[in-house]
Structure formats: structure tokens, C-alpha cells
């Protein structure tokens, strides 16, 4: 006897004693899976899978309904009971679709809630948020400033072509000086504010 099968049967005894129906259904499925795939005993696999399916339907455990239906499909197909195997395949597909739809719905709701939360928090942090330019707009504005037709692009290209950085340096120095004259005395570098 397989060691996994021994452990599953021990678990089954414990679960039947405790009344844990979900675990009991899963263990019955697992025993049926071992019987089918390791021992090749399709009739025993059908017995355990049918018990698992009955319990799963009774408690509404969709995941185990899907698992048991898939195992029944495989076991019944090995026995040559094609009509019943097809029924189990259809049940398996129905449960699989149902579970994936439920998961997709949960994911969609979770993403929508995350988006709404981020949007709300962004508006409280930046009250001017609706008027704030997007990162794409700022990127376009920055890239336009470096194109040859603009003043800064022309200045950079001329200094690179002439090999003289002096023209650019003087223009930047002049701009810095203008900014310093516009600042209040307390903000200028190296000056102390009047007391």
C-alpha cells in the first residue's frame, strides 16, 4: 500500500470524527486520485470521487465539486462509460468557469477600489490635481526645449559646433545674476538678512 494512501486514510478518520466536511471532501478526492493515477484502479477512484462530489455539493464547496468532477471524468473514461464521463466533463467546465468568473470579479473590484482610493488620496494631497499637467505633457515640454528650433537647443548646438562653451556660460551667468537680483536679500547666497 502506498504511504500517501495510508496518510490520507488516517486524515479521513480524523476529519470524519471532527465533522470537517470540506477537508473530508478533499481527502476523499485525494484518495480517489491516488487510486486512479498510482494504482490504476478506476472503479475505486469512482467510488471515492462520487463520495467527494456528494459532500462538496451538500456543503456548496465549488472547488471540490470541480476537482471531483474532473477525477470522475477521467475514471469513467477509463472504464468506457462515455455518457457519464461527458456529464462530469460538462460539470467540471461549468465549475471552472464559475470559479474563474468569481476570481475575475474579485480582482476587478479590488483594482477599482485601489484606483478610487489612490484618486481620493491624490486629490487631498494635491488640491490642484485636476489642473496639474500630466507627466507626458511635462516630458513633451522638456523635449521641445531641447530641439534645434528653440533657444536653448540652438544655444547648445551652436556652442557644441563652435567648440566654445564660453557663450553658453556667459548667458547662463547673466541669467543667474538676474535671478539673484530678483530675490529678497535673505535668500541670496552669502548675504545675511538685516536684523
PEGIJO-V897846 format. One record per residue. N is the residue number from 0. PHI is phi in whole degrees, -180 to 180 (none if undefined). Layout:
BEGIN
N;PHI / N;PHI
END
This chain:
BEGIN
0;none / 1;-71 / 2;-65 / 3;-63 / 4;-64 / 5;-62 / 6;-64 / 7;-63 / 8;-68 / 9;-64 / 10;-62 / 11;-62 / 12;-61 / 13;-65 / 14;-67 / 15;-67 / 16;-71 / 17;-86 / 18;85 / 19;-80 / 20;-72 / 21;-62 / 22;-65 / 23;-62 / 24;-63 / 25;-67 / 26;-66 / 27;-62 / 28;-61 / 29;-64 / 30;-64 / 31;-61 / 32;-65 / 33;-64 / 34;-60 / 35;-76 / 36;-85 / 37;-99 / 38;-98 / 39;74 / 40;-95 / 41;-70 / 42;-67 / 43;-67 / 44;-62 / 45;-63 / 46;-60 / 47;-70 / 48;-67 / 49;-67 / 50;-64 / 51;-62 / 52;-64 / 53;-62 / 54;-66 / 55;-62 / 56;-67 / 57;-61 / 58;-96 / 59;76 / 60;-89 / 61;-62 / 62;-62 / 63;-77 / 64;-61 / 65;-63 / 66;-62 / 67;-64 / 68;-64 / 69;-65 / 70;-65 / 71;-63 / 72;-58 / 73;-64 / 74;-67 / 75;-68 / 76;-66 / 77;-67 / 78;-82 / 79;87 / 80;-92 / 81;-69 / 82;-63 / 83;-69 / 84;-62 / 85;-66 / 86;-59 / 87;-68 / 88;-64 / 89;-65 / 90;-63 / 91;-59 / 92;-62 / 93;-62 / 94;-67 / 95;-62 / 96;-63 / 97;-62 / 98;-67 / 99;-69 / 100;-65 / 101;-64 / 102;-65 / 103;-64 / 104;-63 / 105;-61 / 106;-63 / 107;-63 / 108;-63 / 109;-62 / 110;-66 / 111;-65 / 112;-65 / 113;-63 / 114;-64 / 115;-62 / 116;-64 / 117;-65 / 118;-64 / 119;-65 / 120;-66 / 121;-65 / 122;-69 / 123;-76 / 124;-76 / 125;-117 / 126;-61 / 127;-90 / 128;-52 / 129;-61 / 130;-94 / 131;-72 / 132;-69 / 133;-72 / 134;-63 / 135;-68 / 136;-62 / 137;-65 / 138;-64 / 139;-64 / 140;-62 / 141;-67 / 142;-70 / 143;-67 / 144;-68 / 145;-101 / 146;-82 / 147;-59 / 148;-76 / 149;-91 / 150;-63 / 151;-69 / 152;-65 / 153;-65 / 154;-63 / 155;-66 / 156;-67 / 157;-66 / 158;-68 / 159;-71 / 160;-70 / 161;-82 / 162;78 / 163;-116 / 164;-92 / 165;-64 / 166;-63 / 167;-66 / 168;-60 / 169;-64 / 170;-67 / 171;-67 / 172;-63 / 173;-63 / 174;-64 / 175;-63 / 176;-64 / 177;-63 / 178;-65 / 179;-65 / 180;-72 / 181;-82 / 182;-78 / 183;-68 / 184;-59 / 185;-71 / 186;-95 / 187;-71 / 188;-69 / 189;86 / 190;-108 / 191;-107 / 192;-74 / 193;-65 / 194;-102
END
